[in-house]
Amino acid sequence: MAPSSSKQTVLKSEPEKRSSLPELDPVLETICRDILSLKDESPIVLALKENAILDFPTLISMADKKIEQLTVKEKGVPTQLLQGYSSQILWFKKWCAHLRDQAGGQVPEPEEIAAMDRKDFIKFGVNSALDDPIPPAAYTIAPIVQTTKAIDLAADFKRSIKRDASLYPNLKDHRLSSCIAFSL
């Protein structure tokens, strides 16, 4: 049988696909590696590359909802980034806002943030978590529903009256007394 003349497509392997992704800005790459302790193949870094979030200003200006909706391709299928990963990015944004507040409203340069120690980021995360252990959107308070049954005032009144036992005749079972007489 003669070989087919149609061209065969060769599927790219995972590493080849990932190497074709755009590179992060060197400052954001340093932040990811040194501050967030992320490896090049971590889901967060891959999500940043796949979603074209390649520099510090783009990351910081993203809305929190957009960060929570980031996707990463696993086996060719885009899946939502796990909550723990997206929350790590959100903590980083909060830390940057904290640094801005400490600097009197001026956003620190990305290079300054990249040069900071990871211990400061961890310390901020732990202290913030202790101040606000559960974000307000993560929990809801269920309303208290009271069920009431129909009130029967007449029945309640009758139950509250104490009855005089002397008004009622003593009831006797004559069958029982006759049985006792035979046994004697």
C-alpha positions in Angstrom: 0.0 0.0 0.0 1.4 3.4 -0.9 2.0 6.0 1.8 -0.5 8.7 2.2 0.3 12.0 0.5 -1.5 14.1 3.1 0.8 15.9 5.5 0.8 14.6 9.0 0.6 17.2 11.8 3.0 16.8 14.6 1.6 17.7 18.0 3.8 20.0 20.1 4.8 18.7 23.4 4.0 20.6 26.6 7.5 22.1 27.0 7.5 23.3 23.4 4.1 25.0 23.8 5.2 26.7 27.0 8.4 27.9 25.5 6.4 29.7 22.8 4.7 31.8 25.5 5.8 35.4 25.8 8.3 36.2 28.5 7.6 38.2 31.6 9.2 41.6 32.1 12.5 41.1 34.0 11.2 43.0 37.0 8.0 41.0 37.2 10.1 37.8 36.7 12.3 38.8 39.6 9.3 39.5 41.8 7.8 36.1 40.9 11.0 34.3 41.6 12.3 36.2 44.7 9.3 37.6 46.5 6.6 35.0 45.6 9.0 32.1 45.3 7.5 30.9 42.1 9.3 28.6 39.6 9.1 29.2 35.8 6.6 26.3 35.4 4.4 27.3 38.3 0.7 27.7 37.5 0.8 31.3 38.5 3.6 32.2 36.1 2.0 30.2 33.3 -1.3 31.9 33.9 0.4 35.3 33.8 2.1 34.4 30.5 -0.9 32.8 28.9 -3.1 35.8 29.8 -0.5 38.4 28.6 0.1 39.9 32.0 3.7 40.5 31.4 4.7 43.5 33.5 4.2 44.9 37.0 1.8 47.8 36.1 -0.5 45.4 34.2 -0.6 43.0 37.2 -1.2 45.7 39.8 -3.9 47.5 37.8 -6.0 44.3 37.3 -9.3 44.1 39.1 -9.5 41.5 41.8 -12.4 39.7 40.0 -10.2 39.4 36.9 -7.4 37.8 38.9 -9.8 35.3 40.4 -10.9 34.4 36.9 -7.5 33.8 35.5 -7.1 30.6 33.5 -4.1 28.3 32.9 -4.0 25.6 30.2 -3.7 22.1 31.5 -3.4 19.5 28.8 -4.5 22.0 26.3 -7.7 22.9 28.1 -8.0 26.3 29.8 -9.0 25.8 33.5 -9.5 28.4 36.2 -6.5 29.0 38.3 -6.9 27.4 41.7 -8.1 29.8 44.5 -4.9 29.5 46.5 -2.9 30.7 43.5 -5.2 33.6 42.7 -5.2 34.6 46.4 -1.4 34.7 46.4 -1.6 37.3 43.6 -4.2 39.2 45.5 -2.0 39.2 48.7 0.8 40.6 46.6 -1.4 43.4 45.4 -2.5 44.2 49.0 1.2 44.2 50.0 1.9 46.7 47.2 -1.0 48.9 48.4 0.4 48.7 51.9 3.9 49.7 50.7 2.2 52.7 48.8 0.5 53.7 52.0 3.7 53.5 54.0 5.4 55.7 51.4 2.9 58.5 51.7 0.7 57.6 48.7 3.6 57.1 46.2 3.7 53.7 44.5 7.1 52.2 45.0 9.0 51.6 41.8 8.7 48.0 40.6 12.5 47.7 40.9 12.3 48.7 44.6 9.7 46.0 45.2 11.8 43.4 43.4 14.8 44.3 45.6 12.8 43.8 48.8 13.1 40.7 51.0 10.6 37.9 50.8 10.4 37.9 54.6 8.6 41.3 54.5 6.0 39.9 52.2 5.5 36.9 54.4 5.3 39.0 57.5 2.7 41.3 55.9 0.6 38.2 54.8 0.6 36.7 58.3 -0.2 39.9 60.0 -3.0 40.7 57.5 -4.4 37.2 57.8 -4.6 37.6 61.6 -6.3 41.0 61.3 -8.9 39.7 58.7 -8.9 35.9 58.8 -11.9 35.5 56.5 -12.5 38.0 53.7 -16.1 39.3 53.9 -17.1 37.8 50.5 -16.1 34.3 51.6 -18.9 33.9 54.1 -22.5 34.7 54.4 -24.8 34.9 57.4 -27.9 32.8 57.0 -31.1 34.7 58.0 -32.9 33.4 61.1 -36.3 32.2 60.2 -38.8 31.8 63.0 -41.8 29.5 62.4 -44.9 30.2 64.3 -47.9 28.0 64.6 -51.4 29.3 64.6 -52.3 30.4 68.1 -55.6 29.0 69.5 -56.4 31.4 72.3 -59.4 29.4 73.6 -57.3 26.2 73.8 -54.6 28.0 75.6 -57.1 29.4 78.1 -58.6 26.0 78.8 -55.2 24.5 79.4 -54.3 27.2 81.9 -57.4 26.6 84.2 -56.8 24.3 87.2 -59.7 22.0 87.6 -61.1 21.1 91.0 -60.9 17.3 91.5 -63.8 17.3 94.0 -66.3 18.3 91.2 -65.7 15.0 89.5 -67.1 11.7 90.8 -64.7 8.8 91.4 -64.9 6.5 88.5 -64.7 2.8 89.3 -64.4 -0.2 87.1 -67.0 -2.7 88.5 -65.5 -5.5 86.4 -62.2 -5.1 88.3 -63.8 -5.1 91.7 -65.7 -8.3 91.0 -62.5 -10.0 90.0 -61.0 -9.1 93.3 -64.0 -10.5 95.2 -63.7 -13.9 93.5 -60.0 -14.2 94.3 -60.5 -13.8 98.0 
